[in-house]
Amino acid sequence: MREFTGRVAVVTGAGRGIGLALVGAMVQRGMRVVLSDVEAARPVEAAESMRDGGAEVVGAVCDVREPDRVDALATETLERFGRVDLLCNNAGVVAGGKAWEISLDDWHRVLAVNLWGAIHGLRSFVPRLLENPGGGHVVNVASMAAVVPWPAIAPYNVSKHGLLALSETLLGDLRAAGSTVGVSVVMPGRVATGIGLPSGAPAPDFDDQAEPGILRAETVAEQIMAAVEEDRLYVFTQPDRLESVQARFDRILNKRGASSP
C-alpha cells in the first residue's frame, strides 16, 4: 500500500500499547481510522483525544471473541467511511503458568482473543478488501513467541504460532485467488505495552535508550507501517533476536530436543 492519505483502517485492541500507537501512526499519514477495543471507555476517550487534533478517528467497542460483533464492526466501518483498506488484528492477551496447570478458562480466553479474534477479523473484513479496486492490507500482530516459544506462557505461544501460520496461509490463498491484498505478520520482542496488566491499568513508559532491548510502541508502529508500504510479509521488530530464531530452527532440522530460550 503505497498511498495512505484518505484510506480507511481498522485496528483492534487499540485502547493502548501497539494498537494505540498504530492509530497515531496512521493518523499522521492522513488515514481515517476506526479505533476498537474491548474496554468500553478506552476507544471513545482515545478517539476523542485524537479528534481534538483534527484526526478523523471513530471509537468502537468490540470484543473480537464474538464473530457477530466483528461483523458489526465491519458494517459500521463501511457505513461511516464507505470503504476499508487496512485491517490490523492487534488484540491480544496472555496467561501464565505450567502448561498442564493453566486453567481451561485461561486457555480458551487466550486462544479466543489472540487466534480466533484474528480469524473473525479475516472473515469479516477480507471480503471487503477484495472488493477494493486498489486492494488493501491485513496486519496480524503476533510475537517473537510465534517463532521462539517461551516457558510458562503455553496458550500465548500456541496462539501466536497459529497466527503466523494463518498469516502465511492467508497470503497464499489471496495470491491463488489473483488478489493483490497484502499481508504482514509482526513478531515483536519486548515492547512497552500493557499486555498482561489488569484491565484499566496504564501501560508502562519505557525509553528506548534507557531500557536496552525494550522498544516503545511508537517505534513498533512505524516499523509496521513501513512493512505495509513495502508489502512485506514478515516484520521482526528486533533484528538482533533473529539468532534465537535461527537456533530454534537449527534444533528442529537437526532433530535435537528443545532447550530453554
N, C-alpha and C positions, 0 to 999 in steps of 0.2 A: 504494500500500500504506500504509494509514493506521495500522495496528497492527502493531508488530514483536514484542512480547513473546510468547515461545513459538514464534515462527516459525523456520523452518529455512533456512539459507543455505549455499551452496557457493561458495567463492572459489578460483579457480586462480591460480597464480603468487603465492601468499600467504606465501611464506617471508620476504619483506622488502618495503620500499617501500610503494606504494599498496595492494597486496593485504593486507599485514600490518596496515596502518593501518585498512583497511576491516573486517577481522575485529575489531579493537579497538572500532571504532565500533558494530558490530553487537552485540557483547557488552554494551556499555554500554546498549543498547536492549533487552536481555533476550532476544536471539536465541540460538539454538543453531546452531553453525557447524561445517562441515567445511572445514578449512584444508588446501588441497592445494598441492603444489609438486613440481617435478621433482627437486630436490636432496634426497637421502634423509634427511639429518639435520634439515633446517630445519623441515618440518611437525611432526615429532614433538616437537622441542625447543620450538617456539613454542606448540604446543597444551598441552604440559605446564606451561609457564610461565603460561599463561592459566588453566588449571585450578586452579593454586595459588591464584588469586584468586577461585575459586568459579565460573568460567565453564564452560559446557558446550560444550567445543570438542574436536573429533576431528581428529587429523593424518592425512593420507593422501598417499602418494607417487603422483603422476600425471604422466605425460608426455602433454600434450594433443595431441601429434602422432599418437598412437596411438588410433584410434577405439575399439578394444576396451577399452583402459584407461579411457577416458572413460565408456564404457558401464558398466564395473565400478564406477567412482566413483559413478555414479547409483544402481546397485543397492546398493552399500554404504551410501549415504546413507539410502535407504528402509529398509534392514534395521536401521539404527541408530536412526533417528528416526521412521520411519513416514510421512514426507512430505518435500517440498521446496517452498519458496516463493520463493526468490530465488537466481538464478544470476548470478555475476559472472565473466565471461570477462575475466580480467585478465592472464594470462600473456603476456609479450612479450619479444622480443629485438631487437637492432639489429646491422647490419653496415654498414661504411663503405667508401668508395672511389668511383672514377669508375664510372658506370653500366655502361660496356662492359668494365670491368676486374674488377669484383666477381666472384668465383668462382661457378660454378653451385651449388657446395655451400652457399655463404652465401645465395644467392638461395632455394634450396629450404628451408634452415633457417629463415630469417625468415618466409617465406610459410607454412611448415608450422606454426610456433608461433602467429604473430600472426593469421593468417586462417583456416587450416584448423583450428587449435585451437578457435577460436570456432564454426566450422561443426560440428565434432564435439560441442561443448557443446550447441548448439541441438538437434541431432538426438537427443542422449541425454536432455536434460532438459526440453525444451519439451513433449513428450507428457505428462510427469509434471505439469508446471504446469497443463496443460489439464484434468487430472483434478481439480484442486482446486476445491471449490465457491466459495472466495474468490479464485480466480485466483492471480496471482503476478507476478513481475517478472524481466526479464533486463537486466543491465547489461553493456555491451560497452565496455571501456576502449580507446579509440582514441588520438588525439593531435591537437594542432594541425596535425601533418603530414597529417592527413586532409583539411584544407581549405587549407593553405598548405604545399606541398611544399618541402623544403629540399634544397640541393645536397649531394651526396656520401653520401646515405643512400637511394638509389633503392628497394631492397627494402622498407625500412621505410615510405617514402611510399606505395608501391603497396599494401602490406598494410593500412595504415590507411585509405586511400581505400576499399578493398574492405570494410573493417569498417564504415565509415559507410554505404555502400550496403546492406550486409547488414542493418544495424540498421533502416534506413528501410523496406526491403522486408519484413522480419520483422513490423514493426508493421502494415503494410498487410495482410499475409497473416492476421495474428491478428484484425484487425478484420473482414476479409472472412469469416472463419470464425465470427464472432459472439463472439469471446473478449474478456475484459476484461484479459488478461495484458498488463502494461505493458512498455515497452522504453525504456531510456536509453542513449545513446551519449555517452561522455565524451571531450572534447577538451582534455586538459591541455597547458599550456605547459611551462615549466621547473619541474621538481619534484625535490626531493632524494630520489632513489631510487638503486637500484644497477644500473639498466639500463645495459648496455654494459661493466660491470665484470667482471673474471674471476670464474668460479664460486667461491663461498665468500668473496668479498671483502665486507666490511661496507659498508652504504650510507653515503654521506656525510651529515653532520649540519649542515644549514644552519638559520639562524634567519630567519624571515620578514622581520624588520626589518633584520637585518644584511646580508642579501643581497637587494636590491630585485629584484623580478621572479621570484624563486625561491620556490616555496611548499613548506612542509613537507607530507609525505604525509598527515599527520593532518588538515590543512586541506582537502585534496582529498577525503579520505574523508567528511568532514562535508558537503561540497558534494554528493557523490554520494548520500548517504543522504537529504538534503533533496530531491533530484530524484526519488528513488524514492517518497518520501512524497507528493510533489506530482504524481506520474505525468507527469514532464516528459521529453520525448524528448532534447533537446539540452542538454548540460552543458558550458559553456565556463568553465574554472576561472579564467581571467584575462581578464575582460571588456575590459580595455584593449587586448588583442590583436585585438579584432574589427575594428579599422580595417584591419588587414592582410588579413583575410578579405574585407572589402568591396572592397578594392583589387584583390585577385586576381580576384574575380568581375566586377568592372567591366572588367578587361582581357579577360576571356573574352567578355563581352557586346558589348564594343566591337571585338572581333576584333583585339586588339593582341597582339603577341608577349609571351612571358613575360619578366619581369625577375627579378633575384635578390631573394629575400625579404629 
